[in-house]
Amino acid sequence: MHGLAGRDDVKCYPLLNFIYADGHRMLSVGGMIGDEDDCRKLDTLNRRQLPFLRKSIDKDPFQIRVPLLTRKERMHLDGAMPCHASWRPSEFEMKNEDFEAYREIYPYFPAYTEMLL
């Protein structure tokens, strides 16, 4: 393998530009190193199915709105996802805007566990 040193046919292609707040306002950016063939493949991606993809890491960030949920509320919501647009949880109250925000991000929402051994 030759690696990237001395290769003029590759460059960095932006893919992600997220802005969110989980206490402090955060920005996450990411991309891919590739050649023109990789760039053409990126252009064929269905951006309706992947609305978070970005062609720039410094413009138009995808805003992630994270609703405040308890672990129990999140488990209940996750058990119902994906759901019909009219479905709402009956076990607890949730603002419609928070529910819609969660429906958008639930597949990508990380799950963390703290364990004491």
C-alpha positions in Angstrom: 0.0 0.0 0.0 1.2 3.5 -0.8 -0.9 5.3 1.7 -1.8 8.9 1.0 1.6 10.4 0.8 2.4 11.7 -2.6 -1.1 11.1 -4.0 -2.6 14.0 -5.8 -5.9 12.2 -6.7 -7.4 12.3 -3.3 -9.0 15.0 -1.2 -11.3 15.4 1.8 -15.0 15.3 1.1 -17.2 16.8 3.8 -20.1 14.6 5.0 -21.3 15.7 8.4 -21.8 19.0 10.1 -23.8 18.7 13.4 -24.7 21.3 15.9 -26.4 20.3 19.2 -26.5 21.1 22.9 -26.4 18.5 25.7 -25.5 21.1 28.2 -23.0 23.1 26.2 -23.4 24.0 22.5 -21.4 21.6 20.4 -20.3 21.2 16.8 -19.2 18.0 15.2 -17.8 17.7 11.7 -16.6 14.8 9.7 -15.7 13.8 6.2 -14.0 11.1 4.0 -10.8 11.0 2.2 -11.3 9.7 -1.4 -10.9 10.2 -5.1 -13.2 11.5 -7.8 -14.9 8.1 -8.1 -15.7 8.2 -4.4 -17.1 11.7 -4.9 -19.4 10.4 -7.6 -20.6 7.7 -5.3 -21.4 10.2 -2.6 -23.4 12.2 -5.1 -25.7 9.2 -5.7 -26.7 8.9 -2.0 -30.4 9.5 -1.3 -30.2 12.7 0.8 -33.9 12.4 1.7 -33.1 9.2 3.6 -29.9 10.8 5.0 -31.0 14.4 5.7 -28.0 15.0 8.0 -25.4 14.7 5.1 -23.7 17.9 4.3 -21.4 19.0 1.4 -19.8 21.6 3.7 -18.3 21.5 7.1 -18.7 25.2 7.7 -22.2 26.1 6.4 -25.7 25.0 7.1 -25.1 22.6 10.0 -27.7 19.9 10.7 -29.3 20.9 14.0 -29.9 18.0 16.4 -32.6 18.8 18.9 -32.3 16.4 21.8 -35.4 16.3 24.1 -34.9 15.7 27.8 -36.2 12.2 28.6 -35.8 9.9 31.4 -34.4 6.4 30.7 -37.8 4.9 31.2 -39.5 7.3 28.8 -36.8 6.7 26.2 -37.2 2.9 26.5 -40.9 3.3 26.0 -40.5 5.5 22.9 -37.8 3.2 21.4 -40.1 0.2 21.8 -42.7 2.0 19.6 -40.3 3.3 16.9 -40.7 3.5 14.1 -44.3 4.6 14.6 -47.2 6.1 12.7 -47.1 9.9 12.6 -50.3 10.1 14.7 -49.0 7.9 17.5 -48.2 9.5 20.9 -47.2 7.9 24.2 -50.1 7.5 26.6 -48.0 6.6 29.6 -46.5 10.1 30.0 -46.9 13.6 28.6 -44.6 14.9 26.0 -44.6 18.1 23.9 -45.4 17.5 20.3 -42.2 19.3 19.2 -40.1 17.1 21.6 -41.8 14.0 20.2 -41.1 15.0 16.6 -37.5 15.8 17.4 -37.1 12.4 19.0 -38.7 10.6 16.0 -36.1 12.3 13.8 -33.0 11.3 15.8 -33.9 8.0 17.6 -32.0 5.8 15.1 -28.8 7.7 15.8 -29.3 8.5 19.5 -26.5 6.9 21.5 -27.3 4.8 24.5 -24.9 4.8 27.5 -24.9 2.7 30.5 -23.0 3.2 33.7 -22.1 0.0 35.6 -20.4 -0.6 38.9 -18.6 -4.0 39.1 
